[in-house]
Amino acid sequence: MNPRILQTTIAGSLPKPAWLAPPRQLWAPWLLQGEALAEGKRDAVRLALREQERAGIDIVTDGEQTRRHFVTGYLEHLDGVDFERTVTVRIRNRYDAKVPQVVGPVSRRQSVHADDVRFLRAQTGKPIKFTLPGPMTMVDTLYDAHYRSRERLAMAFAAILNAEARELEALGADVVQFDEPAFNVYFDEVRDWGVPALMKAREGLKCRTAVHICYGYGIKANIDWKAGLGAEWRQYEAIFPLLAQSGIDQVSLECANSKVPIELLALLRGKDVLVGAIDVASETVETPEQVAATIRAAMKYVVPEKLFPCTNCGMVPLARELAAAKLHALAAGAAIVRREIEQN
């Protein structure tokens, strides 16, 4: 078996234990405090890691167990961002949420996730991926009362993220992934400054770099939005050519149980493709054969050496047992196709 073929990974998050945070919620509050919270986060990372290893996932993450939310969990560590005076804004043109506001120049006093990567690296011999919010999605998840320019704020965030990513690489991160669901919404801005900001965030990195672009968590607002997108979801058609010409190494995308035309993967020629083979909006566990069918369909447009079976998005809103079962299905489905390749 060639371990370089069809290596499995996940988009990022996994459900948190009920003793750490209320289950099946975004922005769920911590149920512990002080040193008990710090210890609880480490224990949750151990559990998330072991669950991935037991399932047979090849490139593992910390399941984002140390963060309440994939964006605000980073923002809360930055100067210039006020979490006390929240403002209600429309996120991804889809739903309203109370978010922090930028009240001054944004800056980072020290690494936000160095301890997280250091701990994760010490817990496993497998390749590790660490996720960070992308600049455009950070801009779209707060209210800007200072820069008054989405582009200027994105570039400021990109510089901060680049410093962070370089430190995480030095600590042993094999893949640094920037999460950019906003890329699926603001196509003109993606072209004008979204991709340039992403390139600034990954500048100088020697580890693999990825961008994750999906149709959102499996929450009602996202499900309702997708229901109105029509018979075919062609949002990727505007984004993929830009990414194909960029310096990003990997593109993580949604395929399972979606209306994304699979032939759009051909627009990413030359890139690693993290093909979403697990539907995070469904309570049904995929069979290994269903996962294998998604992988086979993707292989018509992406060579196996460039294909990484993955989840559609993060799984934090799911029940833990359900998420674990989906991980096992992902690994088993990849194994089916891997055996087929070896036999031919």
Beta strands, then each sheet from edge to edge (+ up, - down):
strand 1: 79-91
strand 2: 95-107
strand 3: 129-133
strand 4: 143-144
strand 5: 175-179
strand 6: 208-213
strand 7: 250-254
strand 8: 272-278
strand 9: 307-311
sheet 1: 1+ 2- 4-
sheet 2: 3+ 5+ 6+ 7+ 8+ 9+
end
